[in-house]
Every structure is written in C-alpha cells, then in structure tokens.
Amino acid sequence: MSTPRGERHHRIITLPVKGGSTHPVILAAYAGEILDAYLTERGNMPGPVFLTRTGAPLQRTFVYQLVQRIAMSAGILNPDTLSIHSIRHSVATAMLGTGEPLEAVQALLGHASPNTTHAYDRADQLHYSCAYRFDQRMATEVTCRQHRLVDQLRSPSCPS
C-alpha cells in the first residue's frame, strides 16, 4: 500500500456492499489508530469488526436505534426522520457543497454512475436536512468540550 507524499500512513479496507460485491475504502491514519485501539480492547478475533455488548454482529436495526437515541439526546426535532441514509445523503451533499470533486464523493459512496452521485448535489437545501443539523450540533458540542478541557488543563483547580 502506498502513502501519498506528505501524508501519514493510511490503509485500504474492503467492505461488503449490496449485491454481494465489495468496495475498497481508504482509511485515514487517525481513523486507523482509533480502529486499532478498538480492536485491541475488543480482541482481534475473526468475524465482523463491530459487535454489540453481547458479542452479536452489529445489525442495521441496532445502528438505526442508536442514531435515534443519540438524535433525541442531542435535541434533534423529529429524530424519527433521521436515518443512516439521511446521514449519508447529508455527508455527500456537504462534501459536494464545499467543492469536493464529484468523482471523490462517487468513490466514497461506491456509486457506479456519477449520475447517482449528482443527485446529492443540492448544497442549497442542506439546511433542511435533520442529519446535517444533527452533525452541526454534535460538532458544536465537541468543540465546546474541547475548549473546556483545554481551559481546565491551562488552569487546573487548586486543591482545597
């Protein structure tokens, strides 16, 4: 596996997709580090990478329910309208809206035709997406937590 000049190491993982085929995905170095830590914690056993607490393979329904619970706790209006597909759609729309090449988004989504990906090119309607609003709220929360942590590290409280 090659590494582009100026970039840290990355990996290519192969994911199963509908129709029984597979799709190669580039995993950035940081994501690879997080995956390594997760695999170290859960054990490097063969089989599905992501498991439930009971050790069962992660199913779509479990992920859907998890997204619903996170959306509710984040205060998203109508969290039942948020789905994995709407998140995927919002990511693709946001990427295209920030100037990411259509071919790059097409490759990420695994679309055979650029026409399929072109349907996501509606950046002017992005604010209507509950998945996009969810992402914006999560990003704001993470940023706030990071700032609080930095503030705590800069001026630790004195023991009384």
C-alpha positions in Angstrom: 0.0 0.0 0.0 1.4 3.4 -0.9 1.2 6.6 1.1 0.8 9.9 -0.7 3.7 12.3 -0.1 3.3 14.4 3.0 0.6 12.1 4.4 0.8 9.7 7.3 0.2 6.1 6.7 -3.3 5.0 5.6 -5.0 1.7 5.0 -7.4 0.4 2.4 -10.1 -1.8 3.9 -12.6 -3.8 1.8 -16.3 -3.5 2.8 -19.1 -5.7 1.7 -21.9 -3.8 -0.1 -25.3 -4.7 -1.5 -25.4 -7.1 -4.3 -22.7 -9.3 -2.7 -19.8 -7.3 -4.0 -17.1 -5.4 -2.1 -16.0 -1.8 -2.0 -12.4 -0.6 -1.2 -12.3 2.3 1.3 -9.3 4.4 2.2 -9.0 4.6 6.0 -7.0 7.7 7.1 -4.2 7.3 9.6 -6.2 8.7 12.5 -9.2 6.5 11.9 -6.8 3.6 11.6 -5.4 4.4 15.1 -8.9 4.6 16.5 -9.8 1.2 14.9 -6.6 -0.4 16.3 -7.5 0.8 19.8 -11.0 -0.6 19.4 -9.7 -3.9 18.2 -7.2 -4.1 21.0 -10.0 -3.5 23.5 -12.5 -5.9 22.0 -10.0 -8.6 20.9 -8.6 -9.3 17.5 -11.0 -12.2 16.8 -12.1 -13.0 13.2 -15.5 -12.0 12.0 -17.4 -8.8 12.0 -15.4 -5.8 13.2 -18.3 -4.1 15.2 -20.2 -6.1 17.7 -22.9 -5.3 20.3 -22.2 -5.6 24.0 -23.4 -9.2 23.9 -20.9 -10.0 21.1 -23.5 -10.3 18.3 -22.7 -8.7 14.9 -24.0 -5.1 14.6 -27.2 -5.1 12.6 -28.8 -2.2 10.7 -31.7 -2.0 13.1 -29.3 -1.6 16.1 -27.4 1.2 14.4 -30.7 2.9 13.4 -32.0 2.7 17.0 -28.6 4.0 18.3 -28.8 7.0 15.9 -32.4 7.7 17.1 -31.3 7.7 20.7 -28.3 10.0 20.0 -30.5 12.3 18.0 -33.1 12.5 20.8 -30.4 13.2 23.4 -29.0 15.9 21.1 -32.4 17.6 20.9 -33.0 17.0 17.2 -36.6 17.7 16.3 -38.3 14.7 14.7 -35.4 12.3 15.3 -37.5 9.5 13.7 -36.8 11.2 10.4 -33.1 10.7 10.8 -31.7 7.6 9.2 -28.4 6.1 8.1 -29.3 7.0 4.6 -30.2 10.6 5.5 -26.8 11.0 7.3 -25.1 9.5 4.2 -27.0 11.9 2.0 -26.1 14.9 4.2 -22.4 14.0 4.2 -22.4 13.7 0.4 -24.3 16.9 0.0 -22.0 18.7 2.4 -18.9 17.4 0.6 -20.2 18.5 -2.8 -21.2 21.8 -1.3 -17.7 22.5 -0.1 -16.2 21.8 -3.5 -15.2 18.2 -3.2 -15.0 16.7 -6.7 -18.0 14.7 -7.8 -15.6 11.7 -8.6 -14.3 11.7 -5.0 -17.8 11.6 -3.5 -18.8 9.0 -6.0 -15.9 6.8 -5.0 -16.7 7.3 -1.3 -20.3 6.3 -1.7 -19.5 3.4 -4.1 -21.8 4.6 -6.9 -21.2 3.0 -10.3 -22.6 6.1 -12.1 -21.8 9.8 -11.5 -25.4 10.5 -12.3 -26.4 8.7 -9.0 -24.0 10.9 -7.0 -25.0 14.1 -8.9 -28.5 13.7 -7.2 -26.8 14.6 -3.9 -25.5 17.9 -5.3 -28.1 20.1 -3.6 -26.0 22.2 -1.2 -28.6 25.0 -1.2 -31.0 22.6 0.5 -28.6 21.2 3.1 -30.1 23.2 6.0 -33.3 21.3 5.6 -31.7 18.0 6.4 -32.1 16.8 10.0 -28.9 14.8 9.6 -27.0 18.0 8.7 -28.4 19.8 11.7 -27.5 16.9 13.9 -23.9 17.0 12.6 -23.7 20.7 13.3 -25.0 20.3 16.9 -22.5 17.4 17.5 -19.6 19.4 16.1 -20.6 22.4 18.3 -20.8 20.1 21.4 -17.4 18.5 20.7 -15.8 21.9 20.1 -17.2 23.2 23.4 -16.0 20.2 25.3 -12.5 20.5 23.8 -12.4 24.2 24.8 -13.5 23.3 28.4 -10.8 20.6 28.5 -8.1 23.0 27.3 -9.2 25.6 29.8 -9.0 23.0 32.6 -5.5 22.0 31.5 -4.3 25.6 31.4 -5.5 26.5 34.9 -6.1 23.4 37.0 -8.1 24.0 40.1 -6.1 24.2 43.3 -6.8 21.5 45.9 -8.6 22.9 48.9 
